[in-house]
Amino acid sequence: MNKKIERYGVNAVERPSIKATKNLDLSGVYGQQIVKSETKLALRTHKKTFQKLANM
């Protein structure tokens, strides 16, 4: 990948890998709100898919 970038005259930079340190807690009120909003989004985005599954 570095050679691809260097073709365009840009120097490749080594970047450190960053590990996730924060845990997501879905047990509280805010967690329930996150789950509800994500569920609504998924249902709205994939409406036809869920309708097909319901009719199987």
DRENPA-3360 file (N, C-alpha, C; in nm, 2 decimals, always signed):
BEGIN
1 = MNKKIERY = +0.08/-0.12/+0.00/+0.00/+0.00/+0.00/+0.09/+0.13/+0.00 ~ +0.20/+0.12/+0.07/+0.29/+0.24/+0.07/+0.34/+0.28/-0.06 ~ +0.37/+0.18/-0.15/+0.42/+0.21/-0.28/+0.31/+0.27/-0.37 ~ +0.18/+0.24/-0.35/+0.07/+0.30/-0.42/+0.06/+0.45/-0.38 ~ +0.08/+0.48/-0.26/+0.07/+0.62/-0.21/+0.19/+0.70/-0.26 ~ +0.31/+0.64/-0.26/+0.43/+0.71/-0.30/+0.43/+0.74/-0.45 ~ +0.35/+0.67/-0.53/+0.35/+0.70/-0.67/+0.29/+0.84/-0.70 ~ +0.21/+0.88/-0.61/+0.15/+1.02/-0.63/+0.23/+1.13/-0.56;
9 = GVNAVERP = +0.35/+1.09/-0.51/+0.44/+1.19/-0.46/+0.41/+1.23/-0.31 ~ +0.34/+1.14/-0.24/+0.31/+1.16/-0.10/+0.39/+1.06/-0.02 ~ +0.46/+1.11/+0.08/+0.54/+1.02/+0.17/+0.45/+0.94/+0.26 ~ +0.47/+0.81/+0.27/+0.39/+0.72/+0.35/+0.44/+0.73/+0.50 ~ +0.34/+0.74/+0.59/+0.37/+0.75/+0.73/+0.33/+0.63/+0.81 ~ +0.41/+0.58/+0.89/+0.37/+0.47/+0.98/+0.29/+0.52/+1.09 ~ +0.17/+0.46/+1.10/+0.08/+0.51/+1.21/+0.06/+0.39/+1.31 ~ +0.06/+0.43/+1.44/+0.04/+0.33/+1.54/-0.10/+0.27/+1.54;
17 = SIKATKNL = -0.11/+0.14/+1.58/-0.25/+0.09/+1.59/-0.30/+0.13/+1.72 ~ -0.43/+0.17/+1.73/-0.49/+0.22/+1.85/-0.59/+0.11/+1.89 ~ -0.58/+0.06/+2.01/-0.67/-0.04/+2.06/-0.79/+0.03/+2.13 ~ -0.91/-0.03/+2.12/-1.02/+0.02/+2.19/-1.01/+0.00/+2.34 ~ -1.04/+0.11/+2.42/-1.03/+0.10/+2.56/-1.16/+0.12/+2.63 ~ -1.26/+0.17/+2.56/-1.39/+0.20/+2.62/-1.49/+0.09/+2.60 ~ -1.56/+0.04/+2.70/-1.66/-0.06/+2.70/-1.79/+0.01/+2.69 ~ -1.88/-0.05/+2.61/-2.02/+0.00/+2.59/-2.11/-0.07/+2.69;
25 = DLSGVYGQ = -2.17/+0.00/+2.78/-2.27/-0.05/+2.87/-2.41/-0.03/+2.83 ~ -2.48/-0.13/+2.79/-2.62/-0.11/+2.74/-2.72/-0.15/+2.85 ~ -2.68/-0.16/+2.97/-2.78/-0.21/+3.08/-2.86/-0.09/+3.14 ~ -2.82/+0.03/+3.13/-2.89/+0.14/+3.19/-2.99/+0.20/+3.10 ~ -3.05/+0.31/+3.14/-3.15/+0.38/+3.06/-3.09/+0.43/+2.93 ~ -2.97/+0.48/+2.93/-2.91/+0.53/+2.81/-2.88/+0.41/+2.71 ~ -2.85/+0.30/+2.77/-2.82/+0.18/+2.69/-2.95/+0.13/+2.62 ~ -3.06/+0.14/+2.69/-3.19/+0.10/+2.63/-3.23/+0.20/+2.52;
33 = QIVKSETK = -3.20/+0.32/+2.54/-3.23/+0.42/+2.44/-3.14/+0.40/+2.31 ~ -3.02/+0.36/+2.33/-2.93/+0.33/+2.22/-2.98/+0.21/+2.14 ~ -3.02/+0.11/+2.21/-3.07/-0.01/+2.15/-3.20/+0.02/+2.07 ~ -3.29/+0.09/+2.13/-3.42/+0.13/+2.06/-3.39/+0.21/+1.94 ~ -3.31/+0.31/+1.94/-3.28/+0.39/+1.83/-3.21/+0.32/+1.72 ~ -3.12/+0.23/+1.75/-3.05/+0.15/+1.65/-3.15/+0.05/+1.59 ~ -3.24/-0.01/+1.67/-3.34/-0.10/+1.61/-3.43/-0.03/+1.52 ~ -3.48/+0.09/+1.55/-3.57/+0.16/+1.46/-3.50/+0.20/+1.33;
41 = LALRTHKK = -3.37/+0.23/+1.34/-3.29/+0.26/+1.22/-3.28/+0.14/+1.13 ~ -3.25/+0.02/+1.19/-3.24/-0.10/+1.11/-3.37/-0.14/+1.05 ~ -3.48/-0.13/+1.12/-3.61/-0.16/+1.07/-3.65/-0.06/+0.95 ~ -3.61/+0.06/+0.97/-3.64/+0.16/+0.86/-3.56/+0.14/+0.74 ~ -3.43/+0.11/+0.76/-3.34/+0.09/+0.65/-3.37/-0.04/+0.57 ~ -3.40/-0.15/+0.64/-3.42/-0.28/+0.58/-3.57/-0.32/+0.58 ~ -3.66/-0.23/+0.56/-3.80/-0.25/+0.57/-3.85/-0.37/+0.49 ~ -3.81/-0.38/+0.36/-3.85/-0.48/+0.27/-3.80/-0.62/+0.31;
49 = TFQKLANM = -3.68/-0.62/+0.36/-3.62/-0.75/+0.41/-3.69/-0.81/+0.52 ~ -3.73/-0.72/+0.62/-3.81/-0.77/+0.73/-3.95/-0.81/+0.69 ~ -4.01/-0.75/+0.60/-4.14/-0.79/+0.55/-4.13/-0.92/+0.48 ~ -4.03/-0.95/+0.40/-4.01/-1.08/+0.34/-3.99/-1.19/+0.44 ~ -3.91/-1.16/+0.55/-3.89/-1.26/+0.65/-4.02/-1.29/+0.73 ~ -4.10/-1.19/+0.75/-4.23/-1.21/+0.82/-4.32/-1.29/+0.74 ~ -4.32/-1.28/+0.61/-4.41/-1.36/+0.53/-4.36/-1.50/+0.49 ~ -4.25/-1.54/+0.54/-4.20/-1.67/+0.51/-4.27/-1.78/+0.59;
% end
